[in-house]
Each structure stands twice: as C-alpha cells, then as structure tokens.
Amino acid sequence: MSPAPSIGVLATGTCLPEGILTNDEVAEAAGVDPDWIVRRTGVLRRHIAEPDQAASDLAAEAVRKALTAAGLPASALGLLVLATSTPDELGPSTACRVQALVGADRAVAFDVAAACSGWLFAARVAHDWLRSGTGERYAAVVGVEVYSRFVDPSDRATAVLFADGAAATILGPVQGGKGFASIRLGSDGTAAGDVLIPAGGSRLPASPQTLADRRHKVHMDGKAVRDFILRIFPEVLGDALHRNGLRLSDIDLLISHQPNPLLLRRAAADAGVPEDRVVIVGHEVGNIGAASIPYALASADHDGRLRAGSRVLVTAFGAGLTWGSTVLTWTRAQRHGIVPAPRTEASCMEAPRSEALELRLPARKGLELEPPN
C-alpha cells in the first residue's frame, strides 16, 4: 500500500466586495470618535457587500481565482469545504451554492461552522480526506463572512470590527515532508455565549420580538473574548512548536486569525514572536472571521513573504469557543487571485496590489487592547 500523500496549499484566491466603510462612517453610527477606533483596534476600513451579494457570491469568486492560480479546472475538485458564520441561509450548505456557481460538479460540498477558526477546521477535514485513499486529489477550502448583515451599527463593540470578505485555498498533494504538519483543534462549549448571533436558529426562531430586540445581530462580551485570546494564543502556539520539535527561531511567519491588529500584535509580542514575522491584515479589512487566516496567507504569498520551504505557524481562535494550530511548510508561492490594494475601491475582479499600507499605531504601553465594549 502506498503511503498517504503529504497535503499542502497549492494556491490561494481572495474576494473583497467593492464597498468600503470608513472609520468616519462607523464612528458616527456607533457614537465614538474615528481616532478612538484606531487607538482601540487599529482597524482603518472594512469592505461591505452589496445588497445583492451573499456569502456564496464572494466565496465562489475566491475559489475561481484560487483554481486559476493552481491551473486547475473546477471539475478537478473532489471536495469543497466552506467555513462561515454567515451562510446564505440556514440550509442548504452554502458550499453547495458555491459548488453550483463554480461548476465543481464532481466535488462533495459541505459547510463547517467553527466561527473564526473555521478555515483551519475545514482544512483539517480536507487534509485528512485527501489522505484517506478514497480517490479525491484536490480540495477547495474557503472561508467567507458577510458580517455586515448581522452587525448593529450602534454597537461599538462589534460595529468597529466586523466586515465582509472571502479567501480560498486549493489543497492537494505536495512533496513528502512539506505541506501541513498535524493540525490540532480544540473547543470549549461552556463559553459559547461569549460571542454569538442569538436568534434565527431553532432555539430562538425569528419573530417580531427577536427582531425588535436585535437578537439577529452579533452580540459579544469584549472583555471575555480578549481574555480568551490572550490565554489561548500562547497555548496553541507553544503546542504547535512542541509537537513539531521546533523553536520560534525556526518559524518564518506567523499567520493567525485577525480579531484586530492591536490585540494580535499584543498576543504575538507577549508570546515572544518578532514583529516582523507576524502577518497583519486586519487594518485593511477588519475582522472577516473564517476568511481572516486564508486572506492573511494569500496576502503574504502575494507580497513575496512566502517562498518555497517557508515554515508558517498558523494559529486560530474564535467563537464556540474554538481554537487550533498547525505548521505549514510552503511548497509553491504561486500567484493567487487578488488581494485588493489598500485605499482603492478594488473589487473581486483582478486588479494589481499597490504598495502596502503603512499602519501607524500607537506604542503598546498603556493601550486598551481589548475589543471595545
């Protein structure tokens, strides 16, 4: 029997909607000052979907671009796993919508719900599936959110952070010893109420009362979420290093979920990760949930920070509560779809990326770094 193949990321693709929501616009509705948003979060803008754009539309475009970058037709996909907290509808799976849109008629398609950890959970499913020997060779793993439909503009704890976007990866066989190392995941359902959309499911179906009470919007305990992130981040990072017999000095890049730039910078600094190895994209796009990690991966690829053999430490954490980590050894730094350039109205269509945006943030000392509450 042939040994199970190593599985890695062959290509990436992204899609951000054209609409941009500035800090001035968010601040007015949330009753805060625009500078307050930067001081507390580091977020400078968010992309917002058009009224006729759903999660599947953004995800499908990201998958198309990833397929193009990988040089594969949609028919080559044996699996399509989509991670989201904001599906098109409660059923069917948004992955099935994407399958139809891209023409992946040979793929098994389904959703994974693990909030901001979703892409890594989905990657674990795809990784193990492709190694199982059932014949599938390539998988699309896509994270997507359309949070703008579920954010209360007057709630400063969430309105300043959450935004819309999608990012996809094509997984497939790579040279032995490269690609993904073991992917470790975890969850703690006792804290599921720390961040959630309370209504719209079987516990609180939609009703005039749930609409009046804004129970279909994201609710978040900012302090609890901050404390969880600062606690779990060094644990998952250290676990990934220990499992793989590595030290921090062996890691070329850290790619993580992006709750907000300041909180990620603090968590990384506290864990001893050099700042120049941390990929930060949240200032450009806000918190795009399950799309955050693959978007950061695509951004590092596009900017030339990933080269063949680069060792990437991936950390995830999100509602549920959920978390996970892995080490990914990069195999081909192919040009992916598009990471839209900052300060433009870049759409999901191809456009060149401009010079990286300089993020001017205050010094760490004395900052209030928790999600605002």
C-alpha positions as CSV (number, residue, x, y, z in Angstrom):
1,M,0.0,0.0,0.0
2,S,1.3,3.4,-1.0
3,P,1.9,5.8,1.9
4,A,-0.6,8.6,2.4
5,P,0.5,11.7,0.4
6,S,1.6,15.0,2.1
7,I,-1.0,17.7,1.6
8,G,-0.3,21.4,1.3
9,V,-1.6,24.6,-0.1
10,L,-1.2,24.8,-3.9
11,A,-2.8,28.2,-4.5
12,T,-4.9,30.9,-2.9
13,G,-7.6,33.4,-4.1
14,T,-9.4,36.2,-2.4
15,C,-12.5,38.4,-2.9
16,L,-13.4,41.6,-1.1
17,P,-16.5,43.5,-2.1
18,E,-16.1,47.0,-3.6
19,G,-17.9,48.9,-0.9
20,I,-15.7,50.4,1.8
21,L,-17.0,51.5,5.2
22,T,-14.6,54.1,6.7
23,N,-14.0,54.8,10.3
24,D,-15.7,58.2,10.0
25,E,-18.9,56.4,8.9
26,V,-18.7,53.7,11.6
27,A,-17.9,56.2,14.3
28,E,-20.9,58.4,13.6
29,A,-23.3,55.5,13.9
30,A,-21.6,54.0,16.9
31,G,-21.2,57.2,18.8
32,V,-17.5,57.2,19.0
33,D,-14.6,59.2,17.6
34,P,-12.8,57.9,14.5
35,D,-9.5,58.2,16.3
36,W,-10.9,56.1,19.1
37,I,-11.4,53.2,16.7
38,V,-7.8,53.3,15.6
39,R,-6.5,53.6,19.2
40,R,-8.6,50.7,20.4
41,T,-8.4,48.3,17.5
42,G,-6.1,49.5,14.7
43,V,-8.8,48.9,12.1
44,L,-8.8,51.6,9.4
45,R,-11.5,50.3,7.0
46,R,-13.9,47.5,6.2
47,H,-15.2,46.1,2.9
48,I,-19.0,45.7,2.7
49,A,-21.0,43.5,0.4
50,E,-23.6,45.0,-2.0
51,P,-27.3,44.2,-1.2
52,D,-27.4,41.6,-3.9
53,Q,-24.1,39.9,-2.8
54,A,-24.4,36.9,-0.5
55,A,-21.6,34.8,1.1
56,S,-21.7,32.3,-1.7
57,D,-21.0,35.0,-4.3
58,L,-17.9,36.2,-2.6
59,A,-16.7,32.6,-1.8
60,A,-17.3,31.5,-5.4
61,E,-15.1,34.2,-6.8
62,A,-12.4,33.5,-4.3
63,V,-12.5,29.8,-5.3
64,R,-12.4,30.6,-9.0
65,K,-9.3,32.7,-8.5
66,A,-7.6,30.0,-6.5
67,L,-8.4,27.4,-9.2
68,T,-7.0,29.7,-11.9
69,A,-3.8,30.2,-9.8
70,A,-3.5,26.5,-9.3
71,G,-4.0,25.9,-13.1
72,L,-7.0,23.5,-12.3
73,P,-10.5,23.3,-13.7
74,A,-13.4,23.2,-11.2
75,S,-14.0,19.7,-12.3
76,A,-10.7,18.6,-10.7
77,L,-12.1,19.3,-7.2
78,G,-13.2,16.3,-5.3
79,L,-14.1,18.2,-2.2
80,L,-15.3,21.7,-1.4
81,V,-15.4,22.7,2.3
82,L,-16.7,26.1,3.2
83,A,-16.3,27.8,6.6
84,T,-18.7,30.6,7.7
85,S,-20.8,32.0,10.5
86,T,-22.9,33.9,8.0
87,P,-24.3,31.4,5.5
88,D,-26.7,32.3,2.6
89,E,-29.4,30.6,4.5
90,L,-29.8,28.1,7.4
91,G,-29.9,25.3,4.8
92,P,-28.7,24.0,2.4
93,S,-24.9,24.4,2.9
94,T,-23.5,27.5,1.4
95,A,-20.8,25.2,0.0
96,C,-23.5,23.7,-2.3
97,R,-24.3,27.1,-3.6
98,V,-20.6,27.7,-4.3
99,Q,-20.3,24.3,-6.0
100,A,-23.1,25.2,-8.4
101,L,-21.6,28.7,-9.1
102,V,-18.1,27.4,-10.0
103,G,-19.2,24.3,-11.7
104,A,-17.4,21.8,-9.4
105,D,-19.8,19.0,-10.3
106,R,-17.5,16.2,-9.0
107,A,-17.0,17.7,-5.6
108,V,-18.5,16.7,-2.3
109,A,-19.6,20.1,-0.8
110,F,-20.5,20.9,2.8
111,D,-20.1,23.6,5.4
112,V,-18.0,23.7,8.6
113,A,-19.2,26.0,11.4
114,A,-16.3,26.9,13.8
115,A,-16.6,30.8,13.6
116,C,-13.2,32.5,13.2
117,S,-11.4,29.2,13.5
118,G,-13.5,27.8,10.6
119,W,-10.8,27.7,7.9
120,L,-8.4,25.7,10.0
121,F,-11.2,23.3,11.0
122,A,-12.2,22.9,7.3
123,A,-8.5,22.5,6.3
124,R,-8.2,19.6,8.8
125,V,-11.2,17.9,7.2
126,A,-9.9,18.4,3.7
127,H,-6.3,17.3,4.7
128,D,-7.5,14.1,6.2
129,W,-10.0,13.4,3.4
130,L,-7.3,13.8,0.7
131,R,-5.0,11.4,2.6
132,S,-7.7,8.8,3.2
133,G,-7.2,7.0,-0.1
134,T,-10.7,7.4,-1.5
135,G,-9.5,8.9,-4.7
136,E,-10.1,12.7,-4.3
137,R,-6.9,14.6,-5.2
138,Y,-7.8,18.3,-4.8
139,A,-9.9,20.2,-2.4
140,A,-11.1,23.8,-2.2
141,V,-11.2,25.2,1.4
142,V,-12.8,28.6,1.6
143,G,-13.6,31.0,4.4
144,V,-16.2,33.7,3.9
145,E,-18.2,36.1,6.0
146,V,-20.9,38.8,5.3
147,Y,-20.9,40.1,8.8
148,S,-22.4,43.5,7.7
149,R,-25.9,41.9,7.6
150,F,-25.5,40.9,11.3
151,V,-23.8,43.9,12.9
152,D,-25.7,46.5,14.9
153,P,-24.2,49.8,13.7
154,S,-24.9,51.4,17.1
155,D,-22.9,48.7,19.0
156,R,-19.4,49.9,19.2
157,A,-18.1,46.6,20.5
158,T,-18.9,44.9,17.1
159,A,-19.5,47.6,14.5
160,V,-15.9,48.8,14.5
161,L,-14.5,45.3,13.9
162,F,-16.6,43.1,11.7
163,A,-16.6,43.2,7.9
164,D,-17.1,41.1,4.7
165,G,-14.8,39.1,2.6
166,A,-13.7,35.7,1.3
167,A,-10.5,33.8,0.8
168,A,-9.9,30.3,-0.7
169,T,-7.1,27.8,-0.8
170,I,-6.6,24.8,-3.1
171,L,-5.2,21.8,-1.2
172,G,-3.5,18.9,-2.9
173,P,-0.5,16.6,-2.8
174,V,2.9,18.1,-2.3
175,Q,6.4,16.7,-1.8
176,G,6.9,14.5,1.1
177,G,7.7,16.2,4.4
178,K,6.2,19.5,3.2
179,G,2.7,20.9,3.4
180,F,0.7,20.6,6.6
181,A,2.1,19.0,9.7
182,S,-0.5,17.7,12.2
183,I,-3.5,20.1,12.7
184,R,-4.6,20.2,16.3
185,L,-8.0,21.6,17.1
186,G,-10.0,22.3,20.3
187,S,-13.3,23.7,21.6
188,D,-15.0,24.7,24.8
189,G,-18.8,24.9,24.5
190,T,-19.2,26.3,28.1
191,A,-18.3,29.7,26.8
192,A,-20.4,29.6,23.6
193,G,-22.4,32.7,24.8
194,D,-19.3,35.0,24.8
195,V,-19.9,35.9,21.1
196,L,-22.9,34.7,19.1
197,I,-25.9,35.6,17.0
198,P,-28.6,34.6,19.4
199,A,-31.7,34.4,17.2
200,G,-32.6,32.8,13.9
201,G,-32.0,29.2,14.8
202,S,-34.1,26.5,16.4
203,R,-33.7,28.0,19.9
204,L,-34.9,31.5,19.1
205,P,-36.7,31.4,15.7
206,A,-37.3,34.7,14.0
207,S,-40.3,36.6,15.5
208,P,-41.3,40.2,15.8
209,Q,-39.9,40.2,19.3
210,T,-36.4,38.9,18.3
211,L,-36.3,41.5,15.6
212,A,-37.3,44.3,18.0
213,D,-34.7,43.1,20.5
214,R,-31.9,43.0,17.8
215,R,-31.3,39.3,18.6
216,H,-30.3,38.7,15.0
217,K,-27.2,40.8,15.4
218,V,-23.7,39.8,16.7
219,H,-23.5,40.0,20.5
220,M,-20.0,40.0,22.0
221,D,-18.6,40.2,25.5
222,G,-15.5,42.1,24.5
223,K,-13.6,41.5,27.8
224,A,-14.3,37.8,27.8
225,V,-13.2,37.4,24.2
226,R,-10.0,39.4,24.8
227,D,-9.1,37.3,27.9
228,F,-9.7,34.1,25.9
229,I,-7.5,35.2,23.1
230,L,-4.6,36.3,25.3
231,R,-4.9,33.0,27.2
232,I,-5.2,30.6,24.3
233,F,-2.8,32.2,21.9
234,P,0.5,31.2,23.7
235,E,-1.0,27.7,24.4
236,V,-1.8,26.9,20.7
237,L,1.5,28.4,19.6
238,G,3.6,26.5,22.1
239,D,1.7,23.3,21.4
240,A,2.4,23.5,17.6
241,L,6.1,24.1,18.2
242,H,6.3,21.3,20.7
243,R,4.5,18.8,18.5
244,N,6.9,19.5,15.7
245,G,10.1,19.8,17.6
246,L,10.6,23.4,16.6
247,R,11.6,26.7,18.3
248,L,10.3,30.1,17.5
249,S,13.5,30.9,15.6
250,D,12.6,28.1,13.2
251,I,9.4,29.9,12.2
252,D,9.5,32.2,9.1
253,L,6.0,33.6,9.5
254,L,3.1,33.6,12.0
255,I,-0.3,33.7,10.3
256,S,-3.2,34.0,12.7
257,H,-6.9,34.9,12.9
258,Q,-7.1,38.7,13.0
259,P,-9.5,39.8,15.8
260,N,-8.0,43.3,15.4
261,P,-4.4,44.4,14.7
262,L,-3.6,45.7,18.2
263,L,-4.8,42.6,20.0
264,L,-2.9,40.3,17.6
265,R,0.2,42.4,18.0
266,R,0.0,42.2,21.8
267,A,-0.6,38.5,21.8
268,A,2.3,37.8,19.5
269,A,4.6,40.1,21.4
270,D,3.7,38.5,24.7
271,A,4.5,35.1,23.2
272,G,7.9,36.4,22.0
273,V,7.2,36.4,18.3
274,P,9.3,39.0,16.5
275,E,7.0,41.7,15.0
276,D,8.5,41.3,11.5
277,R,7.3,37.7,11.4
278,V,3.7,38.5,12.1
279,V,1.4,38.9,9.1
280,I,-1.1,41.7,9.9
281,V,-4.0,42.4,7.5
282,G,-6.8,43.4,9.9
283,H,-6.1,47.1,9.5
284,E,-7.1,46.9,5.8
285,V,-10.1,44.6,6.1
286,G,-11.3,44.4,9.7
287,N,-12.3,41.1,11.2
288,I,-13.5,38.9,8.4
289,G,-13.9,35.8,10.6
290,A,-13.3,32.5,8.8
291,A,-11.7,34.3,5.9
292,S,-9.1,36.0,8.1
293,I,-6.5,33.2,8.1
294,P,-6.6,32.4,4.4
295,Y,-6.7,36.1,3.5
296,A,-3.5,36.6,5.5
297,L,-1.9,33.6,3.9
298,A,-2.9,35.0,0.4
299,S,-1.5,38.4,1.4
300,A,1.8,37.0,2.5
301,D,2.0,34.9,-0.7
302,H,1.2,37.9,-2.9
303,D,3.7,40.2,-1.2
304,G,6.5,37.7,-1.6
305,R,6.9,36.9,2.1
306,L,6.2,33.2,1.4
307,R,8.8,31.3,-0.5
308,A,9.3,27.6,-1.2
309,G,10.3,26.0,2.1
310,S,8.9,28.8,4.3
311,R,7.7,27.4,7.6
312,V,4.5,29.0,8.7
313,L,2.9,28.7,12.1
314,V,-0.9,29.0,11.8
315,T,-3.0,29.8,14.9
316,A,-6.8,30.1,15.1
317,F,-9.3,31.0,17.7
318,G,-12.9,32.0,17.6
319,A,-16.4,31.7,19.0
320,G,-17.6,28.4,20.2
321,L,-15.1,28.7,21.8
322,T,-12.8,27.1,19.2
323,W,-9.1,27.1,18.6
324,G,-6.3,25.3,16.7
325,S,-2.8,25.4,15.3
326,T,-0.5,23.8,12.7
327,V,2.8,24.3,11.0
328,L,2.6,24.6,7.2
329,T,5.7,24.3,5.0
330,W,5.1,26.3,1.9
331,T,5.7,24.5,-1.4
332,R,4.8,26.8,-4.3
333,A,4.4,30.5,-3.9
334,Q,2.1,30.8,-6.9
335,R,0.4,34.0,-7.8
336,H,-3.1,33.7,-6.4
337,G,-6.2,35.7,-7.3
338,I,-6.1,39.2,-5.8
339,V,-5.5,40.8,-2.5
340,P,-7.2,44.2,-3.2
341,A,-4.9,47.2,-2.8
342,P,-5.4,49.5,0.2
343,R,-7.0,52.9,-0.4
344,T,-8.7,51.8,-3.6
345,E,-12.2,50.6,-4.5
346,A,-10.8,47.2,-5.5
347,S,-13.5,44.7,-6.4
348,C,-13.5,41.0,-6.6
349,M,-12.2,41.4,-10.1
350,E,-8.5,41.4,-10.8
351,A,-6.5,44.5,-10.0
352,P,-2.8,44.9,-9.1
353,R,-1.9,45.4,-5.5
354,S,-0.3,48.7,-4.6
355,E,2.4,49.4,-2.1
356,A,1.5,48.0,1.3
357,L,-0.4,50.4,3.6
358,E,1.7,51.8,6.4
359,L,-0.1,51.1,9.7
360,R,0.6,53.9,12.2
361,L,-0.4,52.6,15.5
362,P,0.4,54.0,19.0
363,A,3.0,52.3,21.1
364,R,1.9,49.3,23.1
365,K,2.5,50.7,26.5
366,G,-0.7,51.8,28.2
367,L,-3.0,50.8,25.3
368,E,-6.5,49.4,25.9
369,L,-6.2,46.5,23.6
370,E,-9.4,44.5,24.3
371,P,-12.2,44.5,21.8
372,P,-14.2,47.6,22.6
373,N,-17.2,47.1,24.9
